[in-house]
Amino acid sequence: MTHFGTIKSYDSGKGSGTITPEKGGDALMFGKDDLQTQATAPEQGQRWGYETRQVDGGKPSATNLRRQEQAQGKKQQEGERGTQGAPRAQAH
């Protein structure tokens, strides 16, 4: 089952970080090996999807993390609004 959360921290030197679940609860640890796309380092505040697994005596951690893209349509609409209200120059 896929869960969603926000990256709380990520240390590229250590190759580990934490993600805060959107539905609440404690932040979950994850490692670089848990990232589906290891070329992309997570950044604080980004939204990622993940699954959970039990480690170290039943403590949950995040695995199979994948970056969730922001809604492109919303960004495009906001950009278009900025040019629609501008007055057009008239030819003389």
Order of alpha helices (4+ residues) and beta strands (2+ residues): beta-beta-beta-beta-beta-alpha
